Amino acid sequence: MGFLTNLINGISLGSVYAIIALGYTMVYGIAKMLNFAHGDVIMVGGYLCFISMTNLGLPPLVGVLLAVVGCTCLGIVVERLAYKPLRGAPSLAVLITAIGVSYFLQNSALLIWGANPKAFTSVIPLPSVSLFDGQLVISSVTIATVLVAIAVMVGLTLFTSRTKMGKAMRACSEDKGAAQLMGINVNSTISMVFAIGSGLAAIAGVLLCSAYPTLMPTTGSMPGIKAFTAAVLGGIGSIPGAALGGVLLGIIEIFAKAYLGTQFADAIVFAVLIVVLLIRPAGLLGKEIHEKV
Amino acid sequence: MSMLKITDLNVYYGSIHAVKGISFEVEEGEIVTLIGANGAGKSTTLNTVAGLLKPRSGNIEFEGQSLVGVPAHKMVSRGIALCPEGRRIFQDMTVRENLEMGAFTRSDSESLETRKRVYERFPRLKERRTQAGGTLSGGEQQMLAMGRALMSKPKLIMLDEPSMGLAPILVQEIFDIIKELNAQGTTILLVEQNASMALSIAHRAYVLETGRVSMSGDANDLLHDKRVQQAYLGG
């Protein structure tokens, strides 16, 4: 049963990584930038939900909703103020700005909410599910996380393949100039992607804090880096790749923790990334980049 | 009044003065071609009209209204479509999705209606509608790029090097289609390195040389002009 429990926990943790990685990969796809502040949006989402539930006494669902709305707005504002003025700037400048935004968000959180960890109450107040005469206990958060991740994947797939805006997003990811010639407003499409990515980060933040209920200003950085790793592992820019990379990474991490020791787990996770990139530099589902002459 | 009127247009790439005071006009219903060697400023001019590049000075008027400062994504709804150099179709999107993007600013029902017409004109696109754009042959990609530009039902369509990289038989086919489009009422501004083909279908032509208009006039006259023949027609 231990194996099965680990597998389920791995899939659940991986689902959170997948949701975060989707934001990374979509933003990279369209803006060709690594938004290293993405992880900190998770933390902001966690705090917004925490305040709504604990300080304002609102029901969990409203808390989640407020977190999503808040982070969506945050994503749009960050893009407008920090990244949009740098469109066309060297990618190093954008990267450094993203790291700056990351520190800005962390320290703002430190200033507003303090350094003391907050005890997050799960947003899913349901009992655990017990199977095989109690040998396998699955918490309601674990189940909810996996279900939400599936719903997000299905939703995003439908969005990018069926809707006009979703297709416009793909068009911008491929060729911004040609997309403009079609009448697509590239700037507002990029804003939309940041909004979607940040909204997803909020959901991931709430789920993550429900499973691991300590909330601090640095809560988002490690999951953010792991999700970035997941996006690269799956092939950055690829939506199915982010999902696959996320779930794989979650499973590897939990198994490494269970069988090789907690201190070792993160090293294993990143070692896997290095090995995969040595064999498939574009990631598992990523496309080879052809340089046009 | 001309449909498109360019007056004293100056465009820079950084410090490179690519277009040096070009002026020309396109009347409604015409095929006008800009010919000239590589680097003469032909594509730069089209990209500037399309709003992808900003002119340093000069004026661009379309149907009496200035286009200077209008962002590229607003051009389609004004009635201008650019079929860019190198086709630039969306490789990972299907033929059908590429066409849908061409009608981005229009309603779904209008899009569907125009798509039917585009499929009638380019039956091969219909056959390949579920294939990714990147899997098409060069000629098919050119047809897709033209079909995509037609999806917005433009009044003026600007074609940048439509014959580039195509086999002679396909070049002929593409030029036949351009003539047909024009016969059905679309005004065409054509940029070509294949000067003889371009001059043979155009009404009027402008010869560009290092960013300036060096000659202009009736396309047929230019086709038989000694200087043009020597410089651009291998004669």
Interface residues (C-beta under 8 A of the other chain):
Chain A: K164 K167 A168 R170 A171 E174 D175 G177 A178 A179 Q180 L181 M182 G183 I184 N185 V186
Chain B: A50 G51 L52 P71 A72 H73 K74 M75 V76 S77 A81 L82 P84 R88 I89 F90 Q91 D92 M93 E97 E100 M101 G102 F104 T105 D108 R148 A149 S152
